[in-house]
Amino acid sequence: MENLEHSIKTLIIECLNLEEIQPEDIDSNASLFVEGLGLDSIDALELGIAIKKKFQVTLNADSRETRDHFSSVKSLARFIASQSD
């Protein structure tokens, strides 16, 4: 799971052009939005598209469950891993 979390962190940095941040700087348990990494709704859209392309998962933008998956790197990793089983 650590490799998947690192891949997600790298994807976040690349797709959102967070040049000053390294994967090690992102806490897997920290919130991605508001506090924590401080992403916004536009970032969420871009990240969702990147996640769908890289990991071949299905996301429903209007779903409360999808929003829960995007709460942290760890929750995203659990979701992606569950989709690839």
The first five atom37 places (N, CA, C, CB, O) and aatype in JSON, in Angstrom:
{
  "aatype": [12, 6, 2, 10, 6, 8, 15, 9, 11, 16, 10, 9, 9, 6, 4, 10, 2, 10, 6, 6, 9, 5, 14, 6, 3, 9, 3, 15, 2, 0, 15, 10, 13, 19, 6, 7, 10, 7, 10, 3, 15, 9, 3, 0, 10, 6, 10, 7, 9, 0, 9, 11, 11, 11, 13, 5, 19, 16, 10, 2, 0, 3, 15, 1, 6, 16, 1, 3, 8, 13, 15, 15, 19, 11, 15, 10, 0, 1, 13, 9, 0, 15, 5, 15, 3],
  "atom_mask": [
    [1, 1, 1, 1, 1],
    [1, 1, 1, 1, 1],
    [1, 1, 1, 1, 1],
    [1, 1, 1, 1, 1],
    [1, 1, 1, 1, 1],
    [1, 1, 1, 1, 1],
    [1, 1, 1, 1, 1],
    [1, 1, 1, 1, 1],
    [1, 1, 1, 1, 1],
    [1, 1, 1, 1, 1],
    [1, 1, 1, 1, 1],
    [1, 1, 1, 1, 1],
    [1, 1, 1, 1, 1],
    [1, 1, 1, 1, 1],
    [1, 1, 1, 1, 1],
    [1, 1, 1, 1, 1],
    [1, 1, 1, 1, 1],
    [1, 1, 1, 1, 1],
    [1, 1, 1, 1, 1],
    [1, 1, 1, 1, 1],
    [1, 1, 1, 1, 1],
    [1, 1, 1, 1, 1],
    [1, 1, 1, 1, 1],
    [1, 1, 1, 1, 1],
    [1, 1, 1, 1, 1],
    [1, 1, 1, 1, 1],
    [1, 1, 1, 1, 1],
    [1, 1, 1, 1, 1],
    [1, 1, 1, 1, 1],
    [1, 1, 1, 1, 1],
    [1, 1, 1, 1, 1],
    [1, 1, 1, 1, 1],
    [1, 1, 1, 1, 1],
    [1, 1, 1, 1, 1],
    [1, 1, 1, 1, 1],
    [1, 1, 1, 0, 1],
    [1, 1, 1, 1, 1],
    [1, 1, 1, 0, 1],
    [1, 1, 1, 1, 1],
    [1, 1, 1, 1, 1],
    [1, 1, 1, 1, 1],
    [1, 1, 1, 1, 1],
    [1, 1, 1, 1, 1],
    [1, 1, 1, 1, 1],
    [1, 1, 1, 1, 1],
    [1, 1, 1, 1, 1],
    [1, 1, 1, 1, 1],
    [1, 1, 1, 0, 1],
    [1, 1, 1, 1, 1],
    [1, 1, 1, 1, 1],
    [1, 1, 1, 1, 1],
    [1, 1, 1, 1, 1],
    [1, 1, 1, 1, 1],
    [1, 1, 1, 1, 1],
    [1, 1, 1, 1, 1],
    [1, 1, 1, 1, 1],
    [1, 1, 1, 1, 1],
    [1, 1, 1, 1, 1],
    [1, 1, 1, 1, 1],
    [1, 1, 1, 1, 1],
    [1, 1, 1, 1, 1],
    [1, 1, 1, 1, 1],
    [1, 1, 1, 1, 1],
    [1, 1, 1, 1, 1],
    [1, 1, 1, 1, 1],
    [1, 1, 1, 1, 1],
    [1, 1, 1, 1, 1],
    [1, 1, 1, 1, 1],
    [1, 1, 1, 1, 1],
    [1, 1, 1, 1, 1],
    [1, 1, 1, 1, 1],
    [1, 1, 1, 1, 1],
    [1, 1, 1, 1, 1],
    [1, 1, 1, 1, 1],
    [1, 1, 1, 1, 1],
    [1, 1, 1, 1, 1],
    [1, 1, 1, 1, 1],
    [1, 1, 1, 1, 1],
    [1, 1, 1, 1, 1],
    [1, 1, 1, 1, 1],
    [1, 1, 1, 1, 1],
    [1, 1, 1, 1, 1],
    [1, 1, 1, 1, 1],
    [1, 1, 1, 1, 1],
    [1, 1, 1, 1, 1]
  ],
  "atom_positions": [
    [[0.83, -1.2, 0.0], [0.0, 0.0, 0.0], [0.87, 1.26, 0.0], [-0.94, 0.0, 1.22], [0.47, 2.29, -0.54]],
    [[2.07, 1.18, 0.6], [2.95, 2.35, 0.63], [3.35, 2.79, -0.78], [4.2, 2.05, 1.46], [3.43, 3.98, -1.06]],
    [[3.6, 1.82, -1.66], [3.95, 2.16, -3.05], [2.8, 2.88, -3.73], [4.33, 0.9, -3.84], [3.01, 3.84, -4.47]],
    [[1.58, 2.42, -3.49], [0.4, 3.06, -4.08], [0.23, 4.48, -3.53], [-0.87, 2.22, -3.79], [-0.06, 5.41, -4.28]],
    [[0.42, 4.64, -2.22], [0.32, 5.97, -1.63], [1.38, 6.9, -2.22], [0.49, 5.89, -0.09], [1.09, 8.07, -2.5]],
    [[2.59, 6.4, -2.41], [3.65, 7.23, -3.0], [3.27, 7.62, -4.43], [5.01, 6.48, -2.99], [3.5, 8.76, -4.84]],
    [[2.71, 6.68, -5.19], [2.28, 6.97, -6.57], [1.2, 8.05, -6.59], [1.76, 5.69, -7.25], [1.21, 8.93, -7.45]],
    [[0.27, 7.98, -5.64], [-0.8, 8.98, -5.56], [-0.2, 10.34, -5.22], [-1.86, 8.58, -4.49], [-0.57, 11.35, -5.83]],
    [[0.7, 10.38, -4.27], [1.35, 11.64, -3.88], [2.09, 12.25, -5.06], [2.33, 11.41, -2.7], [2.0, 13.46, -5.3]],
    [[2.81, 11.43, -5.8], [3.53, 11.9, -6.98], [2.56, 12.43, -8.02], [4.39, 10.77, -7.58], [2.82, 13.47, -8.64]],
    [[1.46, 11.74, -8.22], [0.44, 12.18, -9.18], [-0.16, 13.52, -8.75], [-0.66, 11.13, -9.31], [-0.37, 14.4, -9.59]],
    [[-0.44, 13.68, -7.47], [-0.98, 14.95, -6.96], [-0.01, 16.08, -7.29], [-1.23, 14.87, -5.43], [-0.42, 17.13, -7.78]],
    [[1.25, 15.87, -7.01], [2.27, 16.9, -7.24], [2.38, 17.23, -8.73], [3.64, 16.43, -6.7], [2.45, 18.41, -9.1]],
    [[2.4, 16.21, -9.57], [2.57, 16.42, -11.01], [1.33, 17.07, -11.63], [2.87, 15.1, -11.7], [1.46, 18.04, -12.38]],
    [[0.16, 16.54, -11.34], [-1.04, 17.05, -12.04], [-1.45, 18.43, -11.54], [-2.2, 16.08, -11.88], [-2.13, 19.17, -12.27]],
    [[-1.07, 18.8, -10.32], [-1.45, 20.1, -9.78], [-0.28, 21.08, -9.76], [-2.01, 19.93, -8.39], [-0.39, 22.18, -9.21]],
    [[0.84, 20.67, -10.36], [2.03, 21.52, -10.45], [2.47, 22.08, -9.1], [1.77, 22.67, -11.41], [2.73, 23.28, -8.96]],
    [[2.55, 21.22, -8.12], [2.98, 21.61, -6.78], [4.5, 21.42, -6.67], [2.25, 20.78, -5.68], [4.98, 20.55, -5.95]],
    [[5.22, 22.24, -7.39], [6.66, 22.07, -7.56], [7.45, 22.16, -6.26], [7.16, 23.1, -8.51], [8.52, 21.55, -6.16]],
    [[6.96, 22.9, -5.28], [7.7, 23.09, -4.04], [7.47, 21.96, -3.03], [7.31, 24.41, -3.42], [8.05, 22.0, -1.95]],
    [[6.66, 20.97, -3.37], [6.32, 19.88, -2.45], [6.91, 18.57, -2.97], [4.77, 19.75, -2.29], [6.9, 18.3, -4.17]],
    [[7.43, 17.77, -2.05], [7.93, 16.43, -2.35], [6.92, 15.41, -1.83], [9.35, 16.2, -1.71], [6.16, 15.72, -0.91]],
    [[6.9, 14.2, -2.39], [5.96, 13.18, -1.89], [6.07, 12.97, -0.38], [6.19, 11.87, -2.61], [5.07, 12.74, 0.3]],
    [[7.28, 13.04, 0.14], [7.5, 12.83, 1.58], [6.86, 13.93, 2.43], [9.0, 12.75, 1.87], [6.62, 13.73, 3.62]],
    [[6.59, 15.08, 1.82], [5.99, 16.21, 2.54], [4.49, 16.03, 2.76], [6.24, 17.49, 1.77], [3.9, 16.73, 3.59]],
    [[3.89, 15.11, 2.05], [2.43, 14.91, 2.14], [2.14, 13.78, 3.13], [1.82, 14.58, 0.74], [2.57, 12.65, 2.93]],
    [[1.42, 14.11, 4.19], [1.0, 13.12, 5.19], [-0.16, 12.31, 4.6], [0.57, 13.82, 6.54], [-1.17, 12.87, 4.19]],
    [[-0.01, 11.0, 4.57], [-1.03, 10.13, 3.98], [-2.38, 10.23, 4.68], [-0.57, 8.7, 4.02], [-3.41, 9.95, 4.07]],
    [[-2.37, 10.62, 5.95], [-3.6, 10.71, 6.72], [-4.2, 12.11, 6.74], [-3.35, 10.27, 8.12], [-5.34, 12.3, 7.18]],
    [[-3.46, 13.09, 6.26], [-3.92, 14.49, 6.31], [-4.99, 14.75, 5.26], [-2.73, 15.45, 6.11], [-5.03, 14.11, 4.21]],
    [[-5.84, 15.69, 5.57], [-6.88, 16.1, 4.64], [-6.25, 16.68, 3.37], [-7.82, 17.14, 5.31], [-5.26, 17.41, 3.44]],
    [[-6.84, 16.36, 2.23], [-6.35, 16.93, 0.98], [-6.95, 18.31, 0.73], [-6.68, 16.01, -0.2], [-6.37, 19.12, 0.01]],
    [[-8.11, 18.57, 1.33], [-8.83, 19.81, 1.07], [-8.92, 20.67, 2.32], [-10.23, 19.51, 0.55], [-8.82, 20.17, 3.44]],
    [[-9.1, 21.95, 2.12], [-9.19, 22.97, 3.16], [-7.9, 22.94, 3.97], [-10.44, 22.73, 4.09], [-6.86, 23.38, 3.47]],
    [[-7.93, 22.44, 5.22], [-6.67, 22.33, 5.95], [-5.9, 21.16, 5.35], [-6.91, 22.14, 7.49], [-6.38, 20.54, 4.4]],
    [[-4.75, 20.83, 5.86], [-3.94, 19.79, 5.27], [-3.26, 20.33, 4.03], [0.0, 0.0, 0.0], [-2.55, 21.33, 4.11]],
    [[-3.45, 19.69, 2.9], [-2.81, 20.11, 1.65], [-3.45, 21.37, 1.07], [-2.86, 18.99, 0.63], [-2.81, 22.09, 0.31]],
    [[-4.7, 21.63, 1.43], [-5.36, 22.88, 1.03], [-5.84, 22.93, -0.41], [0.0, 0.0, 0.0], [-5.89, 24.01, -1.0]],
    [[-6.19, 21.79, -0.98], [-6.69, 21.77, -2.35], [-8.1, 22.36, -2.4], [-6.68, 20.34, -2.92], [-8.8, 22.4, -1.39]],
    [[-8.5, 22.8, -3.61], [-9.85, 23.36, -3.79], [-10.63, 22.52, -4.8], [-9.78, 24.84, -4.25], [-10.15, 21.47, -5.24]],
    [[-11.82, 22.97, -5.17], [-12.7, 22.19, -6.05], [-12.13, 22.01, -7.45], [-14.05, 22.85, -6.14], [-12.33, 20.96, -8.06]],
    [[-11.42, 23.01, -7.95], [-10.77, 22.87, -9.27], [-9.68, 21.81, -9.2], [-10.17, 24.24, -9.74], [-9.54, 20.99, -10.11]],
    [[-8.9, 21.83, -8.11], [-7.87, 20.8, -7.9], [-8.5, 19.42, -7.84], [-7.07, 21.08, -6.61], [-7.96, 18.46, -8.39]],
    [[-9.66, 19.32, -7.18], [-10.36, 18.04, -7.06], [-10.74, 17.5, -8.43], [-11.61, 18.18, -6.18], [-10.59, 16.31, -8.69]],
    [[-11.23, 18.36, -9.28], [-11.61, 17.96, -10.64], [-10.39, 17.45, -11.41], [-12.27, 19.13, -11.38], [-10.44, 16.38, -12.02]],
    [[-9.31, 18.22, -11.39], [-8.09, 17.82, -12.1], [-7.53, 16.51, -11.54], [-7.03, 18.92, -12.0], [-7.11, 15.64, -12.29]],
    [[-7.52, 16.4, -10.22], [-7.01, 15.19, -9.6], [-7.89, 13.99, -9.92], [-6.91, 15.37, -8.09], [-7.38, 12.9, -10.18]],
    [[-9.19, 14.18, -9.91], [-10.11, 13.09, -10.25], [-9.86, 12.56, -11.65], [0.0, 0.0, 0.0], [-9.86, 11.35, -11.87]],
    [[-9.66, 13.45, -12.59], [-9.38, 13.04, -13.98], [-8.06, 12.28, -14.05], [-9.33, 14.27, -14.92], [-7.97, 11.25, -14.72]],
    [[-7.05, 12.78, -13.37], [-5.75, 12.12, -13.37], [-5.81, 10.74, -12.73], [-4.72, 12.99, -12.64], [-5.2, 9.79, -13.22]],
    [[-6.56, 10.62, -11.62], [-6.73, 9.32, -10.94], [-7.43, 8.33, -11.87], [-7.53, 9.5, -9.62], [-7.01, 7.18, -11.98]],
    [[-8.5, 8.78, -12.53], [-9.23, 7.9, -13.45], [-8.32, 7.39, -14.56], [-10.42, 8.64, -14.06], [-8.35, 6.2, -14.88]],
    [[-7.52, 8.28, -15.14], [-6.64, 7.88, -16.25], [-5.53, 6.94, -15.79], [-6.03, 9.11, -16.9], [-5.29, 5.91, -16.42]],
    [[-4.86, 7.29, -14.7], [-3.7, 6.51, -14.26], [-4.1, 5.14, -13.7], [-2.92, 7.28, -13.21], [-3.46, 4.14, -13.99]],
    [[-5.16, 5.11, -12.9], [-5.5, 3.88, -12.18], [-6.71, 3.15, -12.75], [-5.74, 4.2, -10.74], [-7.11, 2.1, -12.23]],
    [[-7.31, 3.69, -13.82], [-8.44, 3.03, -14.49], [-9.58, 2.71, -13.52], [-7.96, 1.75, -15.16], [-10.1, 1.59, -13.52]],
    [[-9.96, 3.69, -12.7], [-11.07, 3.51, -11.77], [-12.25, 4.36, -12.21], [-10.65, 3.88, -10.32], [-12.09, 5.32, -12.96]],
    [[-13.44, 3.99, -11.74], [-14.65, 4.72, -12.05], [-15.0, 5.61, -10.87], [-15.82, 3.76, -12.39], [-15.07, 5.15, -9.73]],
    [[-15.22, 6.88, -11.15], [-15.57, 7.84, -10.11], [-16.88, 8.54, -10.48], [-14.44, 8.87, -9.9], [-17.12, 8.84, -11.65]],
    [[-17.71, 8.79, -9.48], [-18.94, 9.54, -9.67], [-18.79, 10.85, -8.9], [-20.2, 8.72, -9.2], [-18.83, 10.84, -7.67]],
    [[-18.62, 11.96, -9.6], [-18.34, 13.25, -8.96], [-19.43, 13.7, -8.01], [-18.15, 14.3, -10.02], [-19.15, 14.46, -7.08]],
    [[-20.65, 13.26, -8.21], [-21.76, 13.69, -7.37], [-21.96, 12.8, -6.14], [-23.02, 13.72, -8.17], [-22.82, 13.09, -5.3]],
    [[-21.19, 11.76, -6.04], [-21.37, 10.79, -4.97], [-20.67, 11.24, -3.68], [-20.85, 9.44, -5.4], [-19.51, 11.66, -3.7]],
    [[-21.37, 11.13, -2.57], [-20.77, 11.41, -1.25], [-19.64, 10.43, -0.98], [-21.84, 11.33, -0.12], [-18.63, 10.79, -0.37]],
    [[-19.81, 9.2, -1.44], [-18.79, 8.17, -1.25], [-17.48, 8.56, -1.96], [-19.29, 6.81, -1.79], [-16.4, 8.38, -1.41]],
    [[-17.59, 9.11, -3.17], [-16.4, 9.56, -3.89], [-15.71, 10.68, -3.13], [-16.76, 10.03, -5.31], [-14.48, 10.69, -3.04]],
    [[-16.47, 11.61, -2.59], [-15.87, 12.7, -1.8], [-15.14, 12.13, -0.59], [-16.95, 13.7, -1.34], [-14.08, 12.64, -0.22]],
    [[-15.69, 11.1, 0.01], [-15.02, 10.46, 1.16], [-13.7, 9.81, 0.73], [-15.95, 9.39, 1.8], [-12.72, 9.86, 1.47]],
    [[-13.68, 9.21, -0.46], [-12.44, 8.59, -0.96], [-11.34, 9.63, -1.14], [-12.7, 7.87, -2.28], [-10.16, 9.32, -0.97]],
    [[-11.73, 10.85, -1.48], [-10.75, 11.91, -1.73], [-10.38, 12.69, -0.46], [-11.3, 12.86, -2.77], [-9.77, 13.76, -0.56]],
    [[-10.73, 12.18, 0.69], [-10.43, 12.91, 1.92], [-8.96, 12.9, 2.28], [-11.23, 12.34, 3.07], [-8.46, 13.85, 2.89]],
    [[-8.24, 11.85, 1.9], [-6.8, 11.76, 2.19], [-6.13, 10.83, 1.18], [-6.54, 11.26, 3.64], [-6.81, 10.13, 0.43]],
    [[-4.82, 10.84, 1.17], [-4.08, 9.92, 0.29], [-4.38, 8.49, 0.7], [-2.54, 10.2, 0.35], [-4.58, 7.62, -0.16]],
    [[-4.41, 8.22, 2.0], [-4.67, 6.87, 2.49], [-6.05, 6.37, 2.04], [-4.57, 6.82, 4.02], [-6.17, 5.21, 1.63]],
    [[-7.08, 7.21, 2.12], [-8.41, 6.77, 1.69], [-8.47, 6.58, 0.17], [-9.47, 7.8, 2.14], [-9.17, 5.69, -0.31]],
    [[-7.75, 7.4, -0.57], [-7.68, 7.21, -2.03], [-7.0, 5.89, -2.36], [-6.93, 8.38, -2.7], [-7.44, 5.16, -3.24]],
    [[-5.92, 5.58, -1.64], [-5.19, 4.33, -1.88], [-6.08, 3.12, -1.59], [-3.91, 4.26, -1.01], [-6.09, 2.16, -2.36]],
    [[-6.84, 3.18, -0.49], [-7.77, 2.07, -0.17], [-8.8, 1.9, -1.27], [-8.48, 2.33, 1.19], [-9.1, 0.77, -1.68]],
    [[-9.35, 3.02, -1.77], [-10.35, 2.96, -2.83], [-9.76, 2.36, -4.1], [-10.91, 4.35, -3.11], [-10.35, 1.45, -4.7]],
    [[-8.6, 2.85, -4.52], [-7.96, 2.35, -5.75], [-7.64, 0.88, -5.62], [-6.69, 3.13, -6.06], [-7.88, 0.11, -6.55]],
    [[-7.11, 0.48, -4.48], [-6.78, -0.94, -4.25], [-8.04, -1.8, -4.32], [-6.08, -1.13, -2.89], [-8.0, -2.91, -4.85]],
    [[-9.16, -1.31, -3.79], [-10.39, -2.09, -3.8], [-10.95, -2.22, -5.22], [-11.43, -1.46, -2.89], [-11.61, -3.21, -5.52]],
    [[-10.69, -1.25, -6.09], [-11.16, -1.3, -7.47], [-10.34, -2.23, -8.33], [-11.14, 0.09, -8.06], [-10.82, -2.71, -9.36]],
    [[-9.1, -2.51, -7.93], [-8.23, -3.34, -8.76], [-8.25, -4.8, -8.32], [-6.82, -2.82, -8.73], [-7.51, -5.61, -8.88]],
    [[-9.07, -5.14, -7.33], [-9.16, -6.54, -6.89], [-9.96, -7.37, -7.84], [-9.78, -6.64, -5.51], [-10.14, -8.56, -7.62]]
  ]
}
